Amino acid sequence: MTTHQISYAGRDIPFSLQLGQRKRVRIEVLPSGRVQVLAPAGTARNAVLQVVQRKARWIARQQRYFQQFEPRTTTREYVSGETHLYLGRRYRLKVHAVDGAEHVKLAGGYLHVFCKEAGDQAVKRRLLDDWYKDRAVHVFADSLVRMQSAKPFSELEAPALSIRRMRRRWGSCTAAGRILLNLYLIRAPRRCIDYVVAHELCHLVVPNHSGEFVRLLRRVVPDWEARKALLEQIAA
């Protein structure tokens, strides 16, 4: 595998090239925005560059499409009165200084953070993230089970699920069939979580964002555009 690049609209577009036993050149834009090109063995480098250059506009459009799914981040101070989301609802934070065990509790419409150092922002963030993670494990797993019950996902082997903080994506999937979900997706309504899970399941069937992918996504989530718009609104 080798790395090359083309130029389009004033910027460089790098891509990886892999030669093998195939009949024609194939271009794929992955969810990360990375471009990979598969070409028949023996294809000249210049011939590949010409094909990729002709598809530059399509590649840029696909990369912009993926960027739409990047979560927006808001600076948080983790102080009393600040609002934080959980499953689409906003809750005000109440910070309590305690000598005992540090923990987070949702009660009376508030997210109560009990910590020894009430002024330590890093500690409060860690406590809230741990609380989010505990709930995300169950909420995300439930969503995966429900969404995978639809065909053609029901015919697939159940994918492994991982949760992590991600700065640039709500979710992604690996070639090995593992689905990765952003921890902060737990802030969104369940219907938006289902949409992201369905989106990644679709990639296990169709790895790109071709018309086939969109048709499959619309089949399992007919109102996916509305859910995506809601997700972006909630995350703003």
Number of C-alpha atoms within 10 A of each C-alpha: 9 10 11 15 15 14 11 14 9 6 8 11 19 14 19 15 22 15 15 12 10 11 10 11 17 15 19 18 22 18 23 14 17 14 20 19 22 20 21 16 13 9 13 10 11 9 12 18 16 12 14 22 17 10 14 17 13 13 21 15 13 20 19 12 14 16 15 14 18 16 21 15 11 8 5 11 13 22 17 16 13 14 17 17 18 19 18 19 13 16 19 17 19 19 20 17 13 14 10 9 8 16 16 20 13 15 9 8 11 17 24 20 27 21 21 17 16 17 15 13 14 12 17 24 15 11 18 20 16 15 16 18 18 11 14 21 15 11 16 22 15 13 18 23 13 14 20 22 12 13 12 13 18 13 10 14 9 14 17 13 15 16 17 13 15 17 12 15 20 23 24 20 25 14 9 9 17 17 21 21 25 20 22 23 28 22 21 20 18 18 18 24 25 20 24 25 26 25 23 25 27 24 22 20 14 16 18 18 20 12 10 13 17 15 14 20 22 15 13 19 18 13 12 21 12 13 20 18 14 17 24 17 11 19 17 10
